[in-house]
Amino acid sequence: MTRPRVVLISMHVGHEGVPHAGGRYLLELQRLLDRETDLTMLTVGNRLNRESATKPGVPRRLLLLGHESGRGPVGKVLNRAAFSADTTYRHRRDPGMPSAAFILGLLRSREARAAVRGADVIDLQYSESIRLVRLLRRLNPTARITGTFHDVMSQSFSREPQDTDEERRYWEGVAERSRGHEKAMVAQLDEVLVFSHKDAELLGGPPHTVVHPPLSDGTEPRHTPATEPVVIVVSYLARDENNKAALWTLDHVWPRVLEHRPEARLRLVGGGVLDALRSRVDELPAGDGVTLTGFVDDLDAEYAAAAVALVPVLQGAGVKFKTVEGLCHGVPVVTTTVGAEGIEGDDLFAGLVDDPHGLADALVSVLDDTAAQQQRTDRVQDWAQEVYGRARFEETIRGTWVR
């Protein structure tokens, strides 16, 4: 049987040890496509992706486009123009725009254009890649073009802090333009993939396929109620919404937890720690029990030792992988409504509240009686491992390769 020729386009590359959830999703997708299709992956050739290209787990055929050197005077001028567009225009007017450097690299590369023109399926990951659908349709009118919205950017932009009238007008304009782009993108795609029905509704309710990220391998053991009052926050801390959530937790949630359980410990787990968060943790008294771990190789051990997982995000959009991961590991999860968005099930959380006092009280309630939570949490773990397992993910993705 002929293997489908697939072109995967993403501005990020998954690899073993990638520190953020989206990268781990890409890694699983890349592995499936590399194993079962004739895959070419196209990405922007920035410094981060050039480093990623040397690591295990990347596709066998990976083309880095844009930021090429040795193109002569004209090429250097075009590179500078693309870099300026990617930084200045993206920052000022259109944060969701596709990479100008990538577009320039695609138009320059005969190999990349040939791969696109010969593809049976073109798989676009993230909104910034999906924005290229019209260009790709012109290059290959007959390919099946699918787009996976990892989140709905118009919703994410609308949740940015708007403390001044200037900020409010700016983000309202960005969100409105983003909604227009989303409507146009959906109309051009052969298949719309989302991580939840909620995201499909935000996109206007198009015919869609829900793909559940493969966040469980089915081997996570039953979680034993913790003997120590350990709260963990797992996230890629370089992302703005995660950094702000960690700072907000330290300032508004954790002090109230310590009022009731002074021996409690908080572990902030994840790579990409920014200076502001590191400084804030360093300023805390030693008795506040806060540890900033940075990236860890063994998340399973962190979940096993935790009494409760906290997901305190107030911004962003889409399904929060860290929430699902806590459920898959059988740990009681306390979260905000943003942290719970798109995860569709009954009685999943040990606490679901947005104000800091309510979050603190929910954490204390779990710490006071971890055993009482475990029966419900075991049931939730079974559900999460099945819904977010690798078998269901692979079956869903295979179904998008055919009309």
C-alpha positions in Angstrom: 0.0 0.0 0.0 1.4 3.4 -1.0 2.4 5.6 1.9 0.7 9.0 1.9 3.1 11.9 1.1 2.7 14.3 4.0 4.2 17.8 4.5 4.1 18.9 8.2 4.5 22.6 8.7 5.1 24.0 12.2 7.1 27.0 13.4 8.3 24.8 16.3 9.9 21.3 16.3 9.4 18.5 18.8 12.3 16.6 20.1 13.2 14.4 23.1 13.5 16.4 26.2 11.5 19.4 24.8 10.4 21.5 27.8 7.0 22.6 26.7 3.7 20.8 26.2 3.2 21.8 22.5 6.6 20.4 21.7 5.8 17.1 23.3 2.6 16.9 21.2 4.6 17.6 18.1 7.1 14.9 19.0 4.4 12.3 19.2 2.9 13.5 15.9 6.3 13.5 14.2 7.0 10.0 15.3 3.6 8.7 14.0 4.0 10.5 10.6 7.7 9.5 10.3 6.7 5.8 10.9 3.6 5.6 8.7 3.9 8.2 6.0 6.5 9.7 3.6 7.1 12.8 5.7 8.8 16.1 5.0 8.7 18.6 7.8 9.1 22.3 7.1 10.0 24.9 9.8 11.6 28.3 10.2 15.3 28.2 10.4 15.8 30.3 13.5 18.5 29.6 16.1 16.2 27.6 18.4 15.0 25.2 15.6 18.6 24.8 14.3 19.5 23.6 17.8 16.5 21.4 17.9 17.3 19.8 14.5 20.4 18.2 16.1 18.4 16.4 18.8 16.8 12.9 18.9 13.2 12.7 17.8 13.1 15.1 14.9 11.9 13.8 11.5 14.3 12.2 9.2 13.6 14.8 6.5 13.5 18.3 8.2 14.0 21.4 6.1 14.9 24.7 7.9 13.7 27.7 5.9 14.5 31.3 6.3 17.5 33.1 7.9 19.8 31.5 5.4 23.2 33.0 4.9 25.3 33.3 1.8 22.6 34.7 -0.4 24.5 37.7 -1.7 23.6 41.4 -1.3 20.0 40.9 -2.4 19.5 37.9 -0.2 20.9 39.8 2.8 18.5 42.7 2.2 15.5 40.3 2.0 16.7 38.5 5.2 16.8 41.8 7.1 13.3 42.8 5.8 11.9 39.4 6.9 13.5 39.7 10.3 12.1 43.3 10.7 8.6 42.0 9.7 8.9 39.2 12.2 9.9 41.4 15.1 8.5 44.9 14.5 5.2 44.3 12.6 4.4 41.2 14.6 4.9 43.0 17.9 3.0 46.2 17.0 0.1 45.0 15.0 -0.3 41.3 14.4 1.2 38.9 17.0 -0.3 35.9 15.2 1.2 36.6 11.8 3.1 33.8 10.0 6.8 34.0 9.9 8.0 36.2 7.1 11.4 34.5 7.2 9.7 31.1 6.7 7.6 32.4 3.7 10.7 33.8 2.1 12.6 30.6 2.7 9.8 28.5 1.2 9.7 30.6 -1.9 13.5 30.3 -2.2 13.8 26.6 -1.7 13.2 24.3 -4.7 13.2 21.3 -2.4 10.5 22.7 -0.1 8.3 23.8 -2.9 8.6 20.4 -4.6 7.6 18.7 -1.4 4.5 20.9 -1.1 3.5 20.4 -4.7 3.9 16.6 -4.4 2.1 16.2 -1.1 -1.1 14.2 -0.6 -1.6 15.8 2.8 -0.4 19.2 4.1 -0.6 19.2 7.9 -0.5 22.7 9.5 0.2 23.1 13.2 -0.7 26.2 15.2 -2.5 29.3 13.9 0.6 31.0 12.5 1.2 28.0 10.2 -2.5 27.8 9.3 -2.4 31.4 8.1 -0.3 30.1 5.2 -3.2 28.0 3.8 -4.0 30.2 0.8 -0.4 30.2 -0.3 -0.1 26.5 0.0 -3.4 26.0 -1.8 -2.0 27.9 -4.8 1.2 25.7 -4.7 -0.8 22.5 -4.5 -4.6 22.8 -5.4 -5.3 19.1 -4.9 -3.6 18.3 -1.6 -5.7 17.6 1.5 -4.9 20.5 3.9 -5.6 20.0 7.6 -5.0 22.5 10.3 -4.6 21.9 14.1 -5.6 24.9 16.3 -3.6 24.3 19.4 -5.6 27.2 20.9 -7.8 29.9 19.5 -5.6 33.0 19.3 -8.4 35.5 19.3 -9.5 34.2 22.7 -5.9 34.3 24.0 -5.4 37.9 22.8 -8.6 39.0 24.4 -7.3 37.7 27.7 -4.1 39.8 27.7 -3.8 42.3 30.5 -5.7 45.5 29.7 -4.8 47.8 32.5 -5.0 51.0 30.5 -7.2 52.4 27.7 -4.3 52.1 25.3 -3.8 48.4 26.1 -7.5 47.7 25.9 -7.8 49.3 22.4 -4.6 47.5 21.2 -5.7 44.0 22.4 -9.3 44.5 21.2 -8.0 45.4 17.8 -5.6 42.4 17.7 -8.4 40.0 18.8 -10.8 41.3 16.2 -8.3 41.0 13.4 -7.4 37.5 14.7 -11.1 36.5 14.5 -11.2 37.6 10.9 -8.1 35.5 10.1 -9.6 32.5 11.9 -12.8 32.7 9.8 -10.8 32.9 6.6 -8.5 30.0 7.6 -11.4 27.7 8.6 -13.0 28.3 5.2 -9.9 27.2 3.3 -9.1 24.0 5.3 -10.2 20.5 4.3 -10.2 19.5 8.0 -10.2 21.5 11.2 -8.6 19.8 14.2 -9.1 21.2 17.7 -8.3 20.0 21.2 -11.9 20.5 22.4 -15.4 21.3 21.2 -15.1 24.6 23.0 -12.4 25.7 20.6 -14.5 24.7 17.6 -17.4 26.9 19.0 -14.9 29.8 19.3 -14.0 29.3 15.6 -17.6 29.5 14.6 -18.6 25.9 15.0 -17.2 24.5 11.8 -17.3 20.7 11.1 -14.3 19.6 13.1 -12.4 16.7 14.6 -11.4 16.7 18.2 -7.9 15.3 18.7 -6.9 14.5 22.2 -3.2 15.0 22.9 -1.5 11.8 23.7 -0.5 12.7 27.3 -0.7 9.2 28.8 1.1 6.1 27.8 -1.3 4.1 30.0 1.5 3.0 32.4 1.1 5.7 35.1 0.6 3.9 38.4 -2.1 4.5 40.9 -1.2 7.6 43.0 -0.7 6.8 46.6 -2.0 9.6 48.9 1.1 11.7 49.8 2.5 11.6 53.3 4.0 15.1 52.9 2.0 18.3 52.1 3.6 19.0 48.7 1.8 21.2 46.1 3.3 21.2 42.6 2.8 23.6 39.8 4.1 22.1 36.5 4.5 24.4 33.5 6.8 25.8 30.9 7.7 29.0 32.8 9.0 30.9 29.9 5.5 31.4 28.6 4.1 34.7 29.7 0.8 33.3 31.1 2.6 30.6 33.1 5.2 33.1 34.5 2.4 35.5 35.6 0.4 32.6 37.1 3.5 31.5 39.2 4.1 35.1 40.4 0.3 35.5 41.2 0.4 32.2 43.2 3.4 33.4 45.3 1.8 36.7 46.0 -1.8 35.8 46.6 -2.4 32.1 47.0 0.5 30.6 48.8 0.5 33.0 51.8 -3.1 31.9 52.7 -2.1 28.2 52.3 0.7 28.8 54.8 -1.7 30.4 57.3 -3.4 27.0 57.6 -0.6 24.7 56.8 2.7 26.4 57.7 4.7 23.1 56.9 3.3 22.9 53.3 5.8 23.0 50.5 5.4 24.4 47.0 7.4 23.1 44.0 7.4 25.2 40.8 8.5 22.6 38.2 9.4 23.5 34.6 12.0 25.0 32.4 12.4 28.5 31.0 12.4 30.3 34.3 12.5 34.1 33.9 14.6 36.4 36.0 11.6 38.1 37.7 10.3 34.8 39.0 13.7 33.6 40.1 14.3 36.9 42.0 10.9 36.7 43.6 11.6 33.1 44.9 15.0 34.2 46.1 13.4 37.0 48.2 11.1 34.6 50.0 11.8 33.6 53.6 13.3 30.1 53.9 10.3 29.0 55.9 7.8 29.6 53.0 8.7 26.3 51.6 9.0 27.3 47.9 11.4 25.5 45.6 12.0 26.5 42.0 13.2 23.2 40.4 13.7 24.3 36.8 13.4 21.6 34.1 13.3 18.0 35.5 14.0 14.8 33.7 11.5 12.8 35.7 8.1 14.4 36.0 6.6 11.0 37.1 8.6 11.3 40.4 7.3 14.9 40.9 3.7 13.8 40.5 4.3 10.7 42.7 5.5 12.8 45.6 2.8 15.5 45.3 -0.3 15.7 47.4 -2.0 18.0 44.9 -1.3 19.7 41.6 -2.2 23.3 41.1 -2.9 24.9 37.7 -3.4 28.6 38.5 -3.5 30.1 35.0 -5.7 33.1 34.3 -4.7 33.8 30.7 -4.2 31.8 27.5 -6.5 29.6 25.6 -6.9 26.0 24.5 -6.6 22.8 26.6 -4.0 23.1 29.3 -1.8 20.0 28.9 -0.5 20.3 32.5 -4.1 19.9 33.8 -4.6 16.7 31.9 -1.2 15.4 32.9 -2.1 15.8 36.5 -5.3 13.8 36.0 -3.4 11.1 34.1 -1.0 10.7 37.0 -3.9 10.3 39.5 -3.0 13.5 41.4 -5.9 15.6 42.8 -6.0 18.8 40.7 -7.0 22.2 41.8 -7.4 24.7 39.0 -9.0 27.8 37.6 -11.7 27.9 35.0 -9.0 28.8 32.4 -7.0 25.8 33.5 -10.0 23.5 33.2 -11.2 24.8 29.8 -11.9 22.2 27.1 -11.5 19.2 29.4 -14.9 17.6 29.2 -15.8 15.3 32.0 -17.8 15.2 35.2 -16.3 15.8 38.7 -12.7 15.9 37.5 -11.2 18.4 39.9 -10.5 18.7 43.6 -11.1 22.4 43.3 -12.3 24.7 40.4 -12.2 28.3 41.4 -10.7 31.6 40.2 -10.2 33.8 43.3 -6.9 33.3 45.2 -8.6 32.6 48.6 -10.8 29.9 47.0 -7.8 28.3 45.4 -5.9 28.3 48.7 -8.9 26.8 50.6 -9.2 24.1 48.0 -5.5 23.2 48.3 -5.8 23.1 52.1 -8.8 20.9 51.9 -6.8 18.3 49.9 -3.8 18.6 52.2 -6.0 18.0 55.2 -7.3 14.7 54.0 -5.5 13.3 50.9 -6.9 9.9 51.3 -10.5 11.2 51.0 -9.7 12.4 47.5 -8.2 9.3 46.2 -11.2 7.2 45.2 -12.6 10.0 43.0 -9.1 10.7 41.6 -8.6 7.0 40.7 -11.8 7.1 38.7 -10.7 10.3 36.9 -7.3 8.8 36.2 -8.9 5.8 34.4 -10.9 8.2 32.3 -8.0 10.5 31.5 -5.6 7.6 30.5 -8.2 6.3 28.0 -9.3 9.6 26.5 -5.8 11.1 26.3 -4.0 7.8 25.4 -1.7 7.2 22.5 -4.0 4.7 20.8 -7.0 7.1 20.5 -4.6 9.9 19.3 -3.1 7.8 16.5 -6.5 6.5 15.3 -7.7 10.1 15.1 -4.7 11.4 13.2 -4.8 8.5 10.7 -8.4 9.4 9.9 -7.3 12.9 8.8 -5.1 11.5 6.0 -8.1 10.4 3.8 -11.0 12.2 2.4 
